[in-house]
Amino acid sequence: MAEAERIIGTPDITGAEGSGETGPDGAAASPDQGVPEARETGATAADADADVDRSPATRRRRVILLFCVAVVAYLLDLGSKMLVVAKLEHQEPVELIGDWLKLDALRNSGAAFGFGEAFTIIFTIIAATVIVVIARLARKLYSLPWAIALGLLLGGALGNLTDRIFRAPGVFEGAVVDFIAPAHFAVFNLADSAIVCGGILIVFLSFKGLDPDGTVHKD
C-alpha cells in the first residue's frame, strides 16, 4: 500500500493549506473570505480618504474663495456703515417693515449685538486673534464649505475691527456702527450677521464631522 501511494502520488492541497477551510463548492477559501465586514470597512475608509483632493491647486482655490467671501462681506459692511453714518446718524429711524424692522444708526462699544460695552479693548483683541487663527487654518484648507464659513468670519471680524481702530473715541477703543434694528432684539450690522452665519455654518460642519482639511469623521 505504501508503495502504491508513492507511485500514484498525493493530491495537490496547496490552496487549502493556507486557510484550512473550503468554500461551498469544495474549493479552498480565500484569506479574506472569513472577514468580509472587516475588509469592506477598511475599503470604505480608504475610499473616503482617497476622495479628498489635497493637491496644492485645490488648497489654493479654497484659500482664494475664502478671501473672496471675506472681501465681499467686508466691503458690504464697510459700505453700509459709511452710508448709514452719512445719511442716518442723528436722524429719526427709518421704518422698513412697520415697527418690526427699522434702520437706526447707533454707536456700540461692545461686542456683537451690543453686548459687553465695558470690554471694548478685549473684544478688539479677540477679533484680531480670530483673524490670526483663520490665517493659520488656511494653510490646510481643502473643504469648500469651510472656506465659505471662514470667509464670513474673516470678513465680519475685519469689518468690526476696522471700526475699533479708526472710529471715535480712539484707536482700539472705537465704537462700532450698528443700524439694523428688529423689534424686541438688539441692533446689529452686516459684520455681526456675517460672523453669526459663519459661526452657525462651522457648528453644522463640526456636527457633520467635516474638518477644514476635508477629512470626514463618522462615529
C-alpha positions in Angstrom: 0.0 0.0 0.0 2.8 2.4 0.9 4.5 1.6 -2.4 1.3 2.3 -4.3 0.8 5.7 -2.7 4.4 6.6 -3.6 3.8 5.7 -7.2 0.4 7.4 -7.6 1.4 10.5 -5.6 -0.7 12.6 -3.1 -3.4 15.2 -4.2 -2.4 18.8 -4.5 -3.9 20.6 -1.5 -1.6 23.7 -1.5 -4.6 26.1 -1.8 -6.3 24.6 1.3 -3.2 24.5 3.5 -3.1 28.3 3.9 -6.6 28.6 5.5 -7.7 25.1 6.4 -11.2 26.0 5.2 -13.1 25.2 2.0 -15.9 27.1 0.3 -19.3 25.8 -0.6 -18.1 24.1 -3.8 -15.2 22.4 -2.1 -12.6 24.9 -3.3 -10.2 26.5 -0.8 -11.5 29.6 0.9 -9.5 32.8 0.3 -7.8 34.5 3.4 -10.3 37.4 3.3 -13.4 35.3 2.9 -13.9 34.8 6.6 -13.9 38.5 7.4 -16.0 40.3 4.7 -17.2 43.0 7.1 -13.7 44.0 8.2 -12.5 44.0 4.6 -15.4 46.2 3.5 -15.0 48.7 6.3 -11.3 49.1 5.5 -12.1 49.7 1.9 -14.7 52.3 2.7 -12.3 54.2 5.0 -9.6 54.1 2.3 -12.0 55.2 -0.4 -13.3 58.1 1.8 -9.8 59.3 2.4 -8.9 58.9 -1.3 -11.8 61.1 -2.3 -10.2 64.1 -0.5 -8.3 66.2 -3.0 -5.3 67.6 -1.1 -3.4 69.0 -4.1 -1.8 72.4 -3.9 -4.1 73.6 -6.6 -7.2 72.7 -4.5 -5.9 74.4 -1.4 -5.1 77.5 -3.5 -8.6 77.6 -4.9 -10.1 77.2 -1.4 -7.9 80.0 0.0 -8.9 82.3 -2.9 -12.6 81.5 -2.2 -12.1 82.2 1.5 -10.6 85.7 0.8 -13.2 86.4 -1.9 -16.0 85.8 0.5 -14.2 87.8 3.2 -13.7 90.7 0.8 -17.4 90.8 -0.2 -18.6 90.6 3.4 -16.1 93.3 4.4 -17.0 95.7 1.6 -20.7 95.3 2.1 -20.3 96.0 5.8 -17.9 99.0 5.2 -20.1 100.5 2.5 -23.3 100.1 4.6 -21.7 101.8 7.6 -20.4 104.7 5.5 -23.9 105.2 4.1 -25.5 105.0 7.5 -23.1 107.5 9.1 -23.6 109.9 6.2 -27.4 109.6 5.9 -29.0 108.2 9.0 -26.9 109.2 12.0 -28.6 111.8 14.2 -31.8 111.2 12.2 -35.1 109.6 13.0 -35.2 105.8 12.5 -36.3 104.6 9.0 -39.1 102.1 9.1 -38.7 99.2 6.7 -41.4 96.9 7.9 -43.5 99.0 10.3 -42.3 98.6 13.8 -40.9 95.1 13.1 -37.8 96.3 11.3 -36.1 99.7 11.3 -32.8 101.3 10.3 -31.5 103.2 13.4 -27.9 104.3 13.5 -26.2 103.7 16.8 -22.6 103.5 18.1 -21.8 100.3 20.0 -18.6 100.0 22.1 -19.3 96.4 23.0 -19.4 93.1 21.1 -21.8 91.8 18.5 -25.4 92.8 19.2 -24.4 95.4 21.8 -23.2 93.0 24.5 -20.3 93.8 26.8 -19.8 97.5 26.3 -17.2 97.7 29.2 -14.7 95.4 27.3 -14.0 97.2 24.1 -10.3 96.6 24.1 -10.8 92.9 24.9 -13.2 92.4 22.0 -10.7 94.1 19.8 -8.0 91.6 20.8 -10.4 88.8 20.3 -11.2 90.0 16.8 -7.5 90.2 15.9 -7.0 86.7 17.4 -9.8 85.3 15.2 -8.1 86.8 12.1 -4.8 85.2 13.0 -6.4 81.8 13.7 -8.2 81.9 10.3 -5.0 82.7 8.5 -3.3 79.6 10.2 -6.3 77.4 9.2 -6.0 78.5 5.6 -2.7 76.6 5.4 -4.5 73.3 5.5 -7.8 74.3 3.9 -9.3 71.8 1.4 -13.0 72.0 2.2 -15.3 74.2 0.2 -17.9 74.7 3.0 -15.2 75.6 5.5 -13.7 78.1 3.1 -17.1 79.9 2.9 -17.6 79.7 6.7 -14.1 81.1 7.5 -14.5 83.8 4.8 -17.7 85.0 6.5 -16.0 85.0 9.9 -12.9 86.8 8.5 -15.0 89.5 6.7 -17.1 90.2 9.7 -14.2 90.3 12.1 -12.3 92.7 9.8 -15.4 94.9 9.4 -15.9 95.4 13.2 -12.1 95.6 13.8 -11.9 98.5 11.3 -14.4 100.4 13.4 -12.4 99.6 16.6 -9.3 101.0 15.1 -10.5 104.1 13.1 -13.6 105.4 14.8 -14.0 107.6 17.9 -13.2 107.7 20.7 -9.7 106.3 19.8 -7.5 103.6 18.4 -8.6 100.1 19.6 -11.4 101.7 21.5 -13.6 102.8 18.6 -17.4 102.3 18.7 -18.9 100.0 16.1 -21.7 101.4 13.9 -24.9 99.4 14.2 -28.1 100.1 12.3 -30.3 97.0 11.7 -32.9 97.2 14.4 -35.5 94.4 14.6 -38.3 94.7 17.1 -37.5 93.3 20.5 -33.9 92.5 19.5 -30.5 94.1 19.7 -29.3 96.4 17.0 -26.6 94.9 14.8 -24.8 95.4 11.5 -23.8 93.3 8.5 -20.4 92.3 10.1 -22.3 90.8 13.0 -24.6 88.9 10.6 -21.5 87.5 8.7 -19.9 86.4 12.0 -23.1 84.7 13.2 -23.8 83.0 9.8 -20.1 81.8 9.6 -20.3 80.5 13.2 -23.5 78.6 12.6 -22.1 77.0 9.5 -19.0 75.9 11.4 -21.1 74.3 14.1 -23.0 72.5 11.4 -19.9 71.3 9.7 -18.4 70.1 13.0 -21.6 68.3 13.8 -21.4 66.5 10.4 -17.8 65.6 11.2 -16.2 67.6 8.4 -12.7 69.1 9.1 -11.2 72.1 7.3 -8.7 69.7 5.5 -11.7 67.7 4.1 -11.4 64.8 6.4 -14.8 63.3 7.4 -15.2 61.7 10.8 -18.1 59.2 11.1 -19.0 57.8 14.5 
